[in-house]
Amino acid sequence: MNIENAISSSVLLVVKELYGQDVPATMVQLQKTRSNFEGNLTLVVFPFLKLSKKNPEQTAQEIGEALVKKCSAVSSFNVVKGFLNLVVGKDAWLSLLNDINADEKFGEKKVSDDSPLVMIEYSSPNTNKPLHLGHVRNNLLGWSLAQIMQANGYKVVKTNIVNDRGIHICKSMLAWLKWGNGITPEQAGKKGDHLIGDFYVAFDKHYRAECEQLKAQYMQEGLSEEAATEKAKAEAPLIKEAHAMLVKWEQGDKEVRALWEKMNNWVYAGFDETYKTLGVGFDKIYYESETYLEGKKKVEEGLAKGLFFRKEDNSVWADLTNEGLDQKLLLRSDGTSVYMTQDIGTADMRFKDYPIDKMIYVVGNEQNYHFQVLSILLDRLGFKWGKALVHFSYGMVELPNGKMKSREGTVVDADDLVAAMIDDARKTSDELGKFKDMTEEEKQNVARIVGLGALKYFILKVDARKNMLFNPEESIDFNGNTGPFIQYTYARIRSILRKAEAENIPLPETLSTDAPLNEKEIQLIQKLNDFGAAVEQAGKDYSPSGIANYCYELTKDFNQFYHDYSILNADSNGEKITRLVLAKNVAKVIKNGMELLGIEVPERM
């Protein structure tokens, strides 16, 4: 039974009876009663004053008296100025708790055959280096958003576009040919993505040395420092070789393509390991090497239809001045594509593969303009979701200086970060005595769950649009707004339930109407009931942080309740049973909420 819906419906009937007029449901504003007043829900009566032609207090009194008669959920009321505070009867709360208890996925909508389909793109790595801290935030946001949209009744397709072509890929390939001596990931004892990343760094090191040498030579020949620098960058033998390799790749050269496939497969194996550790995955992966040609075709089609125009140098452009933007390059004068062209091609391939109703791109906020343009272009090209595409734009994530050194000294490697988090969780849990009576295997698993939970929760609790500072030490704290605090509370409840089972205390499927219920227990039931609204709001706002904050608030409320009231040593058997059923459902909602964030919860801690 949804108490708020029942009361809202009754308010509409009562207003019709009292004032002879149908009003829209949006006029009924119910909110939680402030803690310093008696009541559970408060109705704002100001919208009804035009109908009642009376002052706020009289209007509230009339509606309150009628509601007590009309709505079984409302047992009494009080009026404070223009606010009608409603006291919900015990029977209604027990009925609600029974409903929550009966539904394993309470608060989440079911997905049906005719549910709309949302596609979510996230990760989007380059195949020339391993995943880094920025990718971690991207992947965690994308995965969580997919779970939240599914909980809102959408069919979800999780997708990834891999940037597997271009000059950056050729740099790693060329470096491997020059200095790799045929080494493989197995021989190096490294993940494939790390090995290829090392060769990308090696290319850069040698290239810079060449540039410095040439720059000095050009300056001796009389060029200014700026001109010498630019000329050196363009004339360095290594970059010329890399460009020549890219031309061969585009021409389908067999040797270059074979090397490209071999090295990319090493990288994919490395990525897959990282994704698995992070607990994320995809339903469909697209590759830029396939989509860029589709994009060129779509641009040529648009050109033929007069949607785009060609300049004298043969380049193709979109004129967006009518939309308040500038002109956007789609094909270079030599016919090669830009990122925008590739995104158009990817969209075309996806649209052919799936009946997409909504498209969400999880990409950093430095690409805001890109997606503004892409939306206009896709709409112009006839994609039904083009105009309404969602760019889920997120901010940068950084570490406090000196907290964790990266392999290259600049970017924090995802694998290093995860390994350090699990290690920290192990040490912290050991120090706090959380590992009593556990086998070594259990200790390792709990450390993994807690370390990853700390990382994920700390990143996801922050509004995605904001830049954030990730502090590993702060994240692994068993107190405060952290993943381990919520995980520990879940494990504590599971421990209570195991003890109840050991004492042969059976939990009924349905609590009887005479089950005892105090004010604090009612507040917890009301908090559990808020989960559905939190899920819905997180879906509307594309906001995992809304779920994280709900889980924290519920956990905090339960801990306060557990501090004030004993569960297994309750004064009466009836109280014990009620509290056990309540605790069981708090654990269930915590687990389901954390699942929406991609976070596991341990049964023991």
N, C-alpha and C positions, 0 to 999 in steps of 0.2 A: 504493500500500500504506500503510495507516495503522498505523504502528509501535505506537502505544499500544494501539489496539484489538487488534492481533495478540498483544501481550504479555498484556493483560488476559484475553483468551480462554484463552490458554495457562495463566495462573495458576489460573483456575477448574478447568481439566482436571487440572492438577498437584495441586491441593488435594484434589480428588475421589479421585485415585489414591492419594495419600499418606495421607489421613485418612478416606477412605470416606464423604464427605459433600458434598452439593451446597450451595453457598453463593451468596447473591445477588451480582450484579455490583457492587453498591454497596460491598461489603466490600473490593474491590480499589482501593486508594488509590495511584496512581502520581503522582509529582511529579518535577520536574527535579532532578537530583543537584546538590548544592551545589558551587560551583566549587573548593573546597579538597579535594574527594574525587574519586577516579577513578570514572568512570561517566557515563551520560547520563540514565538514569531510575532513580528510587529507589522501591522497593516498601516500604510500611509493613507490617510483619509482625505487629504487636500484635493486630490483629483475629483472627488465626488461632491464637493461643496456647491458647484453650479447646479447639480441635480437636486440636492437636498434643500438648497436655499436656507440653510441653517449654519450656525457656527461650527467650528471643528469638533468641539467637545460633544455637542448634541448629536452631530452626525456620527461620530465614533460610538457614542452610547447606543444609538438606534441600530447600527450595523452589528455591534457586539452582541446585543440582546437577541437579535434575529439569528446570528451565527450559532449561538449556544443551542438554540432550538433546532436549527436546520442541519448543522454539521456535527457528526458524532465525534470527530477528532478534537473539537474545541470544548473544553470542560468549563472554562471561566475566562474572564477578561478584565482588564483595567484600562482606564483612559488617562493618558498623560498628554495634555495640550492637544495637538492634532494627530496624535499617534494612538492606535488601538493595539494594546499588547495582549496577545492571545496565549492562554495557557492550554497546551495540548494535553489531553487526558492520558493516563497511564496505559489504558487499553490500546490506544493508537500507537504508543511507543513500542509496546510489546509486539503488536502486530507487525510493525515495521522491522523490528529486530528479527522476527520469524521469517519475514520476506528476505532480509539480507542473508540470513543463515541458510535459506533454501537455494540461493543462487551463487554458484561458485564464481561467476564472473559478474557479480553485482556492480552496477554502475557503468557497465560496458554494453554497447549495442552489438547485436548480432549482424554478421555479414550474410547477405542473401544473394541469390543468383542475379537479381535485378539491382543490386547495390551499385552506385557509381564507382568508376575505377579511377584511382589516383596513382600516378606514376611519380616516384621520388628519385631524383638523381643525386647521388653523393659520392664522395671519395675522389674521383677524377685525378688519379695520380699520373706522373710522368714515368716512363720506364727507364730513366737514366739515374735513378737514385732511390734510396729506401724512403718509406713513409716517415714523416716527422710530426712534431707536436701539433702543428696546424692541421695536418691530416687527422690526427686523433680527435680533435674537436669536431671536425667535419663529419667523420664517420660516426661518432657518438650521437651527434645531433640528427644525422640522417636516419640512423637505425631507430632512435627513439621516436622520431617524428612518424616513421612508418608504423610503429606499434600503436601510437596515439591515434593515427588516422584509422587504423583497423578497429580500434576500440570505439571509434565514432561511427562504425558501420560501413566504412569504405572497403572495397576490394583494393589491395595495394600491390603494386609491382615495384620492387626495389631494383634500381638500375645504376650502372657505373659506366662512365665513358673513359676509356684509357687513352692517354695521350702517347701513342706508341710510334709516332713518326715525327720527323723534323730534324733540324740541325743539332739539337741537344742530344738526340739519340745517336746521331752519327759521330759526335764527339767521343762518347763512350766506346763505340765500336772501333773507331780509329785508334784510340789509346790502347785498347785490348790487343789489336793487331800489332802495334808498335812495341809495346812493353809487356804484354801478357804472357809471352812464351807458351801460348796454348792452354793456360791454366783454367781449371773448371772450379765451380763452387766446392765440389767434393774434395779436390786436391788442396784448395785453400782453407778448407774447414770453416767456410763462411756461408751465410745465406746468400742466394744469388743476387738479391737486390743490393746487399751491402757490397758484394764484389764489384758489381757494375758501377755502383756509386763511387767506389775507390778509383776506378778508371776515369770517371767523369772528373773527379778532383785532380787526377794525374794530368789529364788533358789541359785543364785550366792552369796548372802550375807550369807546364812546359810552354803553353801558349803565352802566358804572361812574361816568361823569360825571353821568348822570341820578340815579343812586343817591346820590351825594355831595350834589347839590343838594337832593333831596327829604329826605335825612337831616337836613340843616341846618334845613330848613323845619319838619320834625316835632319837632326838638329845641326850636326856638323856641316851638312850640305846647305844649311841656311834657312830651314823651315822653322816657324815658331813652335813653341812647345805644344800648343793645342793642335796645330796642323800636323805636326810630327806624330803625335799620339794617335790621331784619327787614321793617318796613312798607315802607321805600323799595325793597327788593329785589322785593317783591311788587307794588308800585303803579307802578313805573317804566313809562312808556308803551311803551318798546321791548319789554320782556318780555311785556307784555299783547298787543302786536301779534304777537309770535312765537307765543304760545299760540293766538291767534285763527287764525293761519295753520295751525297744527297741526290744529286742529279742522276747518278747511276741507279740509286734506289727507285727514283720516280720513273726511270726508264725500264724498271723490272729486271735489272742485271741479276743473273742467277746467283753468283757468288755473294754479292752484297745482300741479297734477299735471304740467302741461306744463313749467313752470319747473323743478320738482323733477327730472324726467327729463333735461332739457337739462344742468343743472348736475351731476347725478350722472354723466352720460356723460363730461363733461369730467374729472371726478375718476377714473373708471375708466381712461380713456386714460393719465392720469398714473401711476396705480398700475401699469398694465401695463408701462410703461416701466421703472419701478423694479424690478418683479419680474424682467423680462428681464435687466436689468443684474446683479441678484443671482444670476441663474441658477436661479430657483425658478418653479414653476407649479402648476396645479391641474387635476384631471380634472373637477371639478364645483364650480360656485359656487352657493351658496344666498343668498337675500336676505331680511332680516328683514321687509321689507314684504310678503313672501309667506308667511313661516313663522308670523308672529304670529297670523294668523287660524286656521291649523291648530292652533296651541297652544290657542287659546280653545275650539275644538271638542273637543279631547282632554280638556281640564279639565271641560267640560260633561258629557262622557261619563262621566268619573270621578266627577263629582258625582252623576249619575243612578245609578251603581252603588254609591254609598255610600262611595267611597274618599276623598272630600273632604267638606267641610261649608260651609254658607253662614251668615254672621253676619247680625245684624239690619240692618246697614247695606247689605246686599246683596253684600258682598265675599265671595270664595271662598278657603278656606284648606285646607292639609293639616296634619293633626295628627301630628307626628313625635315626640311625647313618649315613646312606647314604644321608639323607637330612641335615646333619650337626648338628643334634640334638642328644639327648640321648635316652635311653630306657624309655618307658612310661608305667606305671602300669595301667591296665584296669580292672582286677578283683583281689581282695585280695585273699590270700591263703584259707580263709574260704568261698570264693565264693561271698562275698558281693561286691557291685559296688562302684566305685568312681565317682566324678563329671563328668569326661570325658565319662564314660560309660553311664551316664544319658543323657548327651548331644547327644550322638550317638543315643540313644533310642528316644529322643524327635525329632531329625532330621528324623528318620525313620517314626515315626507316622505322622509328618507334610508332609513328601513327599508322603505318602499314601493318605493324606487328600486333598492336593492341588498340582496342576502342577507348582511347584515353578521354576521360571527362575533365580531369584536372591534372596539370603538370607542375611539379614543385622542383625547383633547382636549389640544392643546398650548396651555395658558393659564397666565398668571403665578400665583404662589403666593398673591396676595391673593384669589384666587377658590377657595381650598381648600374653604371651607365650602359654597360654591355647588354644587360638584361632588359633595360628600358628600350633599347634599340631592337633587340631580338623579338620582344613582344610585338612591337609595331610591324616588323618585317614578317613574322609568322602569320599575323592577322591579315596582312596584305596578301600573303600567298595562299590564304584560304584555310588555315588550320583553325578548327572551331574553338580550340582552347588557347589560341595565340594571345588574344587580348587579355585573357584572364590568367595567364601563366603567373606563377608565384615564384619570385626570387626570394628564397629564405636566406636573407643576408645576415652574416654573422661577423663579429669583430675578431681582432687578433688575440692570440693567447701567448703569454710570455711567462718565463720563470724568473724568480728573483735572481739577480746576478750571483754567480758563484754557487748556486744551489746544486746544479747538476751539469757537469761538463759534457758537451756533445763530442762525437767522434771527430768532427771537423772544426770544432771550436766556435761554430756559428749557429747551426741549426740543431735542435734537440731531436735525436733519433727516437722514433716511436718504440722500437724494441728495447732500447736502453731504458727509456722511461718506465715501461711496463715492468721490466725486470727489477728495477730499483724500487718501484712501488710494492711489489710482492715481497721483496727482501725487507723493506721497512715494516710492512705489515707483520711479517714473521717476528722481527725483533721486538716490535711494540707489544704484540700479543703475548710473547714469551715473558717480557718484563712485567706485564699486568696479570700474569697467571691465567690467561684465557685458555690455555691448552691442557688443563688438568685432565688426566686419564685418557689422553688421545694417542692413537698410534701415529707413527711418523707420517704415514700416508694421509691420515686425517689432518694433521698439522699443516702439511703442504697444501692440501686442498682448501682449508680454511684461510690460510695466508693468501692464496691466489684469489679467493672470493672477496676477502677483505681489502686486499691491495687494489684490485680492479674496481671494487665498489667505491673505494675512497677516491680513486682517480675519476671515475665516471660521474659520481655524484657531485664532486667539487666543480667539475666542468659544466654539468647540466643544470645545476641550481642557479647559475648566473643567467640573467637575461641574455639570450644569444646575440642580440644586436650590439651588446657592449663589448669593448676590449676587456680582457681580464688577465689577472696575474694568478697563475697556478702555483700554489705553495704546497709542495709535497708534505712537509711537516704538519702543517695545519690540517691537511685533508685526512690524515690518519690520526684522528682524535676520537676517543670513545665518548666524548661529551660534546654538546653543541650541535650546530647544523651541519652534520657530516654523514657520509655513508655508513661508517662503522657504528655510529650511535644508533642509527635506524636498524642496521643488521643485528646489533647486539640485543636490542629490544625484541626483535622478532625471535631470536634464539632463546631469549629469556621466557617468552610466552610459550614457545614450543616445549621448553623444559617443564613449565607449570602443567601443561596439558599431558605430558608423559607421566608426571607424578600422579596426576588425577587418574590416569589409565591404570597405573600400577596399584592404586588404592581401590580399583574397581568402581570408580564413580562414573556411571553411564550418563552421557549427555543426550538429552532428548532432541529429536528433530524439530519439535515445536514446544516452546515454553507455554505453560498454561496461563490463563488470564489472571490467576491469583498469584503469579510469580512476583516476588518483591522487586521494587525498583526505586532507587533513590535519585536525588537530583543530579549527582555526578555521573551516574550511569546513563541517565537521560541525555546529558550533554555529550557523552561518548557516542550514544546511538545517533544523535543529531550530527555529530562529526563524521561518523561512518556514512551517513546518508548524503553528506556533501561530496562524496567521491564522484558520483555521477556528474554533478555540476562541474567539478574540477576537470574531469576528462573532457567534457563538452567544451569548456572554455579553452583548454589547452589545444583542442582541435581547431577551434575558431581562430585562435591567436597564433597557431603554429608555435607552441611554447612548451617545451619539455620542463622549463623552470617552474611552471605552474604545478605540474605533477610532483616535482621534487619538493616544493614548498608545502604542498598538501601532506605528503608523506611525513615530513618533519613535524608539522603541526599535530597530526594524528598521534605520532610517536610521543611527542611531548605531553599531550593530553593524557595518553594512557599511562605514562610514567608518573604523572602527578596523581592520577587515580590510584595506581598501584602503591604509591607512597602513603596515600590516605586510608586505603582499605585493603584488608587482607583478602585473598581469594580462597586459598585452600583452608585457611583457618577462620573463615567467616562465621558469624554468630549462629547462623541457622543453615540447614541443608539447602533451603530454598535460595538463600542469598548466594551460597557457594555455586549452585547450578547456574543461576542467572549470570554470575560473574565469569564463570568458565565459558559459557556460550558467548558472552560479550568479548572475552579475551581471544577466543578462537577466531572470531570474525574480525577483530582488530588485526590479528596476525595475517589472516587471509587477504585483507585489503592492503596491508603493507606489502605483502608479497606480490600481489597483482599490480600495485602502483609502481613498485621497484622494477617489475618486469617491463613495464612501459618505458622505463629508462634503460633497459638492457642490463639491469643489475640483479645478480643472484643474491639470495639470502641463505645463510647457513642454518641447518637444523640445530647445530650445537656450537657453542663458543665458550 
